[in-house]
Amino acid sequence: MSVTLREITDANREAVLALRVAPEQERFVGSVQGALEDAAEYPHAKPWYRAAYAGDDPVGFVMVSWNVQPQPPDIIGPWFLWKVIIDRRYQGHGYGAEAVRQVAELVRAEGATELLTSYVPEDGGPAGFYQRLGFVPTGELDGNGEVIVDLALLQTDSAGRPPA
Ligand SMILES: CC(C)(COP(=O)(O)OP(=O)(O)OC[C@H]1O[C@@H](n2cnc3c(N)ncnc32)[C@H](O)[C@@H]1OP(=O)(O)O)[C@@H](O)C(=O)NCCC(=O)NCCS
């Protein structure tokens, strides 16, 4: 089923806020409510977020620091995948991977050459998820000791070819 990224509005806010990861996953990412609170608290991190839909069902949430001025170790960028949440009932169907691919394509279209993210390096965490998508460790940690990884994004010319 195809994934679409949609704005959060009065019409869907309640359904998106009801999305939940499994309790044992909460330490890796928190909740949609928590993400929206982070977005309000850190406007200088330039949060951009969308609900992920599979067909007409909201299944998850993504948030990006959108072309931010990096201030490491707290603000990483310019393009940083800040949150990926797929509701526990919808995990394992490829929706998370497709949502991240779409984010990567959106930021690539804005001129990004890499998409960064970070994860808690613990058992049950999303390290393998990011590895399968092609993210590789930069060798750095963020201010919370999370492993920073990046996905190279190929820029192409107007004919779709990589620049010479
Ligand atoms: C991590 C998460 C976003 C993955 O979303 P998902 O929709 O379940 O993942 P997908 O079905 O798209 O999986 C894509 C691939 O990654 C693999 N994968 C998914 N979660 C994984 C994990 N935790 N560890 C290792 N591999 C994982 C899948 O097996 C699949 O592999 P395949 O392509 O070989 O079949 C989701 O499980 C989640 O929201 N987890 C809790 C919150 C979290 O950790 N968020 C990320 C940190 S911000």
The ligand as an SDF file (V2000), in Angstrom:
LIG
                    3D

 48 50  0  0  0  0  0  0  0  0999 V2000
   11.7390    1.8330   13.6660 C   0  0  0  0  0  0  0  0  0  0  0  0
   10.3860    1.9960   12.9540 C   0  0  0  0  0  0  0  0  0  0  0  0
   10.2170    3.4480   12.4950 C   0  0  0  0  0  0  0  0  0  0  0  0
   10.3740    1.0630   11.7400 C   0  0  0  0  0  0  0  0  0  0  0  0
    9.1620    1.2130   11.0340 O   0  0  0  0  0  0  0  0  0  0  0  0
    8.4460   -0.0410   10.3450 P   0  0  0  0  0  0  0  0  0  0  0  0
    7.3550    0.4540    9.4710 O   0  0  0  0  0  0  0  0  0  0  0  0
    8.0960   -1.0510   11.3840 O   0  0  0  0  0  0  0  0  0  0  0  0
    9.6610   -0.6270    9.4770 O   0  0  0  0  0  0  0  0  0  0  0  0
    9.5800   -1.2670    8.0230 P   0  0  0  0  0  0  0  0  0  0  0  0
    8.5060   -2.2880    7.9840 O   0  0  0  0  0  0  0  0  0  0  0  0
    9.5100   -0.1680    7.0040 O   0  0  0  0  0  0  0  0  0  0  0  0
   11.0010   -1.9820    7.9490 O   0  0  0  0  0  0  0  0  0  0  0  0
   11.9370   -1.7460    6.9070 C   0  0  0  0  0  0  0  0  0  0  0  0
   13.1140   -2.6890    7.1090 C   0  0  0  0  0  0  0  0  0  0  0  0
   13.7720   -2.4030    8.3560 O   0  0  0  0  0  0  0  0  0  0  0  0
   13.7520   -3.5580    9.1990 C   0  0  0  0  0  0  0  0  0  0  0  0
   13.5300   -3.0930   10.5750 N   0  0  0  0  0  0  0  0  0  0  0  0
   12.4640   -2.4350   11.0500 C   0  0  0  0  0  0  0  0  0  0  0  0
   12.6350   -2.1420   12.3570 N   0  0  0  0  0  0  0  0  0  0  0  0
   13.8480   -2.6280   12.6900 C   0  0  0  0  0  0  0  0  0  0  0  0
   14.5980   -2.6500   13.8920 C   0  0  0  0  0  0  0  0  0  0  0  0
   14.1390   -2.0770   15.0180 N   0  0  0  0  0  0  0  0  0  0  0  0
   15.8100   -3.2500   13.8770 N   0  0  0  0  0  0  0  0  0  0  0  0
   16.2890   -3.8450   12.7500 C   0  0  0  0  0  0  0  0  0  0  0  0
   15.6100   -3.8350   11.5760 N   0  0  0  0  0  0  0  0  0  0  0  0
   14.4160   -3.2420   11.5540 C   0  0  0  0  0  0  0  0  0  0  0  0
   12.6050   -4.4070    8.6990 C   0  0  0  0  0  0  0  0  0  0  0  0
   12.8190   -5.7570    9.0260 O   0  0  0  0  0  0  0  0  0  0  0  0
   12.6700   -4.1560    7.2140 C   0  0  0  0  0  0  0  0  0  0  0  0
   13.7000   -4.9260    6.6530 O   0  0  0  0  0  0  0  0  0  0  0  0
   13.5760   -5.5570    5.1620 P   0  0  0  0  0  0  0  0  0  0  0  0
   13.5360   -4.3790    4.2410 O   0  0  0  0  0  0  0  0  0  0  0  0
   14.8070   -6.3730    5.0270 O   0  0  0  0  0  0  0  0  0  0  0  0
   12.3050   -6.3320    5.1550 O   0  0  0  0  0  0  0  0  0  0  0  0
    9.1970    1.5980   13.8470 C   0  0  0  0  0  0  0  0  0  0  0  0
    9.3490    0.2640   14.2840 O   0  0  0  0  0  0  0  0  0  0  0  0
    9.0390    2.4690   15.0680 C   0  0  0  0  0  0  0  0  0  0  0  0
    8.3200    3.4700   15.0290 O   0  0  0  0  0  0  0  0  0  0  0  0
    9.7260    2.0900   16.1790 N   0  0  0  0  0  0  0  0  0  0  0  0
    9.6550    2.7950   17.4210 C   0  0  0  0  0  0  0  0  0  0  0  0
   10.2100    4.1750   17.3680 C   0  0  0  0  0  0  0  0  0  0  0  0
   11.6230    4.2960   16.8660 C   0  0  0  0  0  0  0  0  0  0  0  0
   12.5300    3.5810   17.2820 O   0  0  0  0  0  0  0  0  0  0  0  0
   11.7790    5.2590   15.9270 N   0  0  0  0  0  0  0  0  0  0  0  0
   13.0400    5.5530   15.2880 C   0  0  0  0  0  0  0  0  0  0  0  0
   13.9100    6.4100   16.1350 C   0  0  0  0  0  0  0  0  0  0  0  0
   13.5040    8.1230   16.0400 S   0  0  0  0  0  0  0  0  0  0  0  0
  1  2  1  0
  2  3  1  0
  2  4  1  0
  2 36  1  0
  4  5  1  0
  5  6  1  0
  6  7  2  0
  6  8  1  0
  6  9  1  0
  9 10  1  0
 10 11  2  0
 10 12  1  0
 10 13  1  0
 13 14  1  0
 14 15  1  0
 15 16  1  0
 15 30  1  0
 16 17  1  0
 17 18  1  0
 17 28  1  0
 18 19  1  0
 18 27  1  0
 19 20  2  0
 20 21  1  0
 21 22  1  0
 21 27  2  0
 22 23  1  0
 22 24  2  0
 24 25  1  0
 25 26  2  0
 26 27  1  0
 28 29  1  0
 28 30  1  0
 30 31  1  0
 31 32  1  0
 32 33  2  0
 32 34  1  0
 32 35  1  0
 36 37  1  0
 36 38  1  0
 38 39  2  0
 38 40  1  0
 40 41  1  0
 41 42  1  0
 42 43  1  0
 43 44  2  0
 43 45  1  0
 45 46  1  0
 46 47  1  0
 47 48  1  0
M  END
$$$$
